[in-house]
Amino acid sequence: MLKGFRDFILRGNVVELAVAVLIGTAFGAVVTSFTKDILMQLIAAIVKTPDFSGLAFSLHGTLIKYGSFLNAIINFLIVASMIYFFVVLPLKYLMAKANAPVAPTTKTCTECLSEIPLPARRCKFCTQPVA
């Protein structure tokens, strides 16, 4: 029973998922702090309102608080842009770099169809000159 549990825990998917959750939580805390403590303060300096959660209007006696929704939209856009610029773009760059085509190092002999190095002037198998 313990061997099965150990095998389950040490499988690559479980460990990778745990690491992803921990990194995601830490990244979320950083982005939330950046949004709340820096960007919203800059917006507050420009708009002269420290927080949009107090914005509301009344419709037939019902108070509609659109300020909290506005805060949530701003926070979502900032989180999405941070993830895109700091996670998606670097990963896309690294994946493209890893999947880049490798320049060929051999050519095919026209006589015997064996693979020979590019700088070779003669096939080592059939000794025919190659271009």
Short mmCIF file of the C-alpha atoms (twelve columns), coordinates in Angstrom:
data_MODEL
# 
_entry.id   MODEL 
# 
loop_
_atom_site.group_PDB 
_atom_site.id 
_atom_site.type_symbol 
_atom_site.label_atom_id 
_atom_site.label_alt_id 
_atom_site.label_comp_id 
_atom_site.label_asym_id 
_atom_site.label_seq_id 
_atom_site.Cartn_x 
_atom_site.Cartn_y 
_atom_site.Cartn_z 
_atom_site.pdbx_PDB_model_num 
ATOM 1   C CA . MET A 1   0.000   0.000  0.000   1 
ATOM 2   C CA . LEU A 2   2.771   2.465  0.868   1 
ATOM 3   C CA . LYS A 3   4.702   1.517  -2.276  1 
ATOM 4   C CA . GLY A 4   1.682   2.391  -4.418  1 
ATOM 5   C CA . PHE A 5   1.292   5.737  -2.632  1 
ATOM 6   C CA . ARG A 6   5.015   6.479  -3.049  1 
ATOM 7   C CA . ASP A 7   4.836   5.621  -6.762  1 
ATOM 8   C CA . PHE A 8   1.791   7.884  -7.156  1 
ATOM 9   C CA . ILE A 9   3.457   10.825 -5.416  1 
ATOM 10  C CA . LEU A 10  6.743   10.464 -7.273  1 
ATOM 11  C CA . ARG A 11  5.157   10.308 -10.710 1 
ATOM 12  C CA . GLY A 12  6.132   13.277 -12.840 1 
ATOM 13  C CA . ASN A 13  2.613   14.651 -13.253 1 
ATOM 14  C CA . VAL A 14  1.848   14.953 -9.542  1 
ATOM 15  C CA . VAL A 15  5.146   16.620 -8.675  1 
ATOM 16  C CA . GLU A 16  4.922   18.992 -11.648 1 
ATOM 17  C CA . LEU A 17  1.345   19.905 -10.736 1 
ATOM 18  C CA . ALA A 18  2.329   20.631 -7.132  1 
ATOM 19  C CA . VAL A 19  5.192   22.854 -8.266  1 
ATOM 20  C CA . ALA A 20  2.887   24.641 -10.732 1 
ATOM 21  C CA . VAL A 21  0.313   25.335 -8.007  1 
ATOM 22  C CA . LEU A 22  2.957   26.717 -5.641  1 
ATOM 23  C CA . ILE A 23  4.531   28.906 -8.307  1 
ATOM 24  C CA . GLY A 24  1.094   30.059 -9.481  1 
ATOM 25  C CA . THR A 25  0.133   31.029 -5.936  1 
ATOM 26  C CA . ALA A 26  3.350   32.975 -5.425  1 
ATOM 27  C CA . PHE A 27  3.007   34.653 -8.835  1 
ATOM 28  C CA . GLY A 28  -0.606  35.555 -8.022  1 
ATOM 29  C CA . ALA A 29  0.495   37.205 -4.770  1 
ATOM 30  C CA . VAL A 30  3.147   39.225 -6.604  1 
ATOM 31  C CA . VAL A 31  0.711   40.365 -9.285  1 
ATOM 32  C CA . THR A 32  -1.979  41.202 -6.728  1 
ATOM 33  C CA . SER A 33  0.486   43.316 -4.746  1 
ATOM 34  C CA . PHE A 34  1.702   45.004 -7.936  1 
ATOM 35  C CA . THR A 35  -1.866  45.776 -8.948  1 
ATOM 36  C CA . LYS A 36  -3.072  46.946 -5.532  1 
ATOM 37  C CA . ASP A 37  0.006   48.786 -4.285  1 
ATOM 38  C CA . ILE A 38  1.433   50.276 -7.475  1 
ATOM 39  C CA . LEU A 39  -0.903  50.379 -10.455 1 
ATOM 40  C CA . MET A 40  -4.100  51.205 -8.597  1 
ATOM 41  C CA . GLN A 41  -2.231  53.934 -6.735  1 
ATOM 42  C CA . LEU A 42  -1.050  55.383 -10.056 1 
ATOM 43  C CA . ILE A 43  -4.602  55.238 -11.380 1 
ATOM 44  C CA . ALA A 44  -5.805  56.867 -8.157  1 
ATOM 45  C CA . ALA A 45  -3.294  59.684 -8.625  1 
ATOM 46  C CA . ILE A 46  -4.555  60.290 -12.159 1 
ATOM 47  C CA . VAL A 47  -8.294  59.870 -11.539 1 
ATOM 48  C CA . LYS A 48  -8.239  61.255 -7.968  1 
ATOM 49  C CA . THR A 49  -10.093 58.174 -6.665  1 
ATOM 50  C CA . PRO A 50  -8.060  55.712 -4.571  1 
ATOM 51  C CA . ASP A 51  -10.427 52.810 -5.183  1 
ATOM 52  C CA . PHE A 52  -13.274 52.271 -7.615  1 
ATOM 53  C CA . SER A 53  -15.279 50.045 -5.262  1 
ATOM 54  C CA . GLY A 54  -17.210 53.057 -3.980  1 
ATOM 55  C CA . LEU A 55  -18.573 53.918 -7.432  1 
ATOM 56  C CA . ALA A 56  -22.269 53.131 -7.770  1 
ATOM 57  C CA . PHE A 57  -25.516 54.448 -9.163  1 
ATOM 58  C CA . SER A 58  -29.140 54.009 -8.248  1 
ATOM 59  C CA . LEU A 59  -31.659 52.507 -10.645 1 
ATOM 60  C CA . HIS A 60  -35.298 52.520 -9.456  1 
ATOM 61  C CA . GLY A 61  -34.147 52.548 -5.858  1 
ATOM 62  C CA . THR A 62  -31.620 49.721 -6.295  1 
ATOM 63  C CA . LEU A 63  -27.965 50.509 -5.755  1 
ATOM 64  C CA . ILE A 64  -25.789 49.114 -8.547  1 
ATOM 65  C CA . LYS A 65  -22.140 48.962 -7.491  1 
ATOM 66  C CA . TYR A 66  -20.191 48.978 -10.728 1 
ATOM 67  C CA . GLY A 67  -16.965 50.112 -9.040  1 
ATOM 68  C CA . SER A 68  -16.143 46.657 -7.655  1 
ATOM 69  C CA . PHE A 69  -16.725 45.214 -11.111 1 
ATOM 70  C CA . LEU A 70  -14.410 47.848 -12.566 1 
ATOM 71  C CA . ASN A 71  -11.732 46.912 -9.994  1 
ATOM 72  C CA . ALA A 72  -12.111 43.236 -10.922 1 
ATOM 73  C CA . ILE A 73  -11.785 43.995 -14.665 1 
ATOM 74  C CA . ILE A 74  -8.643  46.075 -14.104 1 
ATOM 75  C CA . ASN A 75  -7.150  43.368 -11.899 1 
ATOM 76  C CA . PHE A 76  -7.983  40.670 -14.484 1 
ATOM 77  C CA . LEU A 77  -6.420  42.649 -17.326 1 
ATOM 78  C CA . ILE A 78  -3.276  43.260 -15.329 1 
ATOM 79  C CA . VAL A 79  -2.976  39.605 -14.265 1 
ATOM 80  C CA . ALA A 80  -3.599  38.425 -17.840 1 
ATOM 81  C CA . SER A 81  -1.007  40.811 -19.256 1 
ATOM 82  C CA . MET A 82  1.567   39.843 -16.607 1 
ATOM 83  C CA . ILE A 83  1.047   36.146 -17.339 1 
ATOM 84  C CA . TYR A 84  1.304   36.783 -21.070 1 
ATOM 85  C CA . PHE A 85  4.451   38.891 -20.917 1 
ATOM 86  C CA . PHE A 86  6.281   37.000 -18.144 1 
ATOM 87  C CA . VAL A 87  5.172   33.405 -18.790 1 
ATOM 88  C CA . VAL A 88  3.679   32.856 -22.253 1 
ATOM 89  C CA . LEU A 89  6.100   34.926 -24.363 1 
ATOM 90  C CA . PRO A 90  9.279   33.564 -22.720 1 
ATOM 91  C CA . LEU A 91  7.987   29.986 -23.034 1 
ATOM 92  C CA . LYS A 92  7.040   30.558 -26.665 1 
ATOM 93  C CA . TYR A 93  10.528  31.912 -27.328 1 
ATOM 94  C CA . LEU A 94  12.185  28.959 -25.587 1 
ATOM 95  C CA . MET A 95  9.992   26.433 -27.416 1 
ATOM 96  C CA . ALA A 96  10.752  28.046 -30.783 1 
ATOM 97  C CA . LYS A 97  14.455  28.014 -29.958 1 
ATOM 98  C CA . ALA A 98  14.312  24.343 -28.938 1 
ATOM 99  C CA . ASN A 99  12.381  23.357 -32.077 1 
ATOM 100 C CA . ALA A 100 14.566  25.323 -34.489 1 
ATOM 101 C CA . PRO A 101 15.611  23.292 -37.524 1 
ATOM 102 C CA . VAL A 102 19.147  21.992 -37.379 1 
ATOM 103 C CA . ALA A 103 21.366  22.569 -40.397 1 
ATOM 104 C CA . PRO A 104 22.206  19.308 -42.186 1 
ATOM 105 C CA . THR A 105 25.683  17.925 -41.608 1 
ATOM 106 C CA . THR A 106 25.571  15.196 -44.253 1 
ATOM 107 C CA . LYS A 107 24.702  14.767 -47.903 1 
ATOM 108 C CA . THR A 108 23.696  11.749 -49.937 1 
ATOM 109 C CA . CYS A 109 26.016  10.110 -52.428 1 
ATOM 110 C CA . THR A 110 24.353  10.013 -55.861 1 
ATOM 111 C CA . GLU A 111 25.873  6.609  -56.690 1 
ATOM 112 C CA . CYS A 112 25.376  4.449  -53.583 1 
ATOM 113 C CA . LEU A 113 22.889  6.685  -51.662 1 
ATOM 114 C CA . SER A 114 24.924  6.538  -48.446 1 
ATOM 115 C CA . GLU A 115 25.198  9.493  -46.088 1 
ATOM 116 C CA . ILE A 116 28.551  11.279 -46.157 1 
ATOM 117 C CA . PRO A 117 29.790  14.467 -44.411 1 
ATOM 118 C CA . LEU A 118 29.183  17.767 -46.226 1 
ATOM 119 C CA . PRO A 119 32.884  18.684 -46.714 1 
ATOM 120 C CA . ALA A 120 33.675  15.265 -48.298 1 
ATOM 121 C CA . ARG A 121 34.668  15.331 -51.940 1 
ATOM 122 C CA . ARG A 122 34.640  11.567 -52.392 1 
ATOM 123 C CA . CYS A 123 32.230  8.918  -51.031 1 
ATOM 124 C CA . LYS A 124 33.928  6.686  -48.454 1 
ATOM 125 C CA . PHE A 125 31.758  3.709  -49.475 1 
ATOM 126 C CA . CYS A 126 31.928  3.702  -53.275 1 
ATOM 127 C CA . THR A 127 34.834  6.178  -53.746 1 
ATOM 128 C CA . GLN A 128 32.909  8.151  -56.352 1 
ATOM 129 C CA . PRO A 129 33.511  11.930 -56.479 1 
ATOM 130 C CA . VAL A 130 30.586  13.938 -55.085 1 
ATOM 131 C CA . ALA A 131 29.698  17.522 -55.762 1 
# 
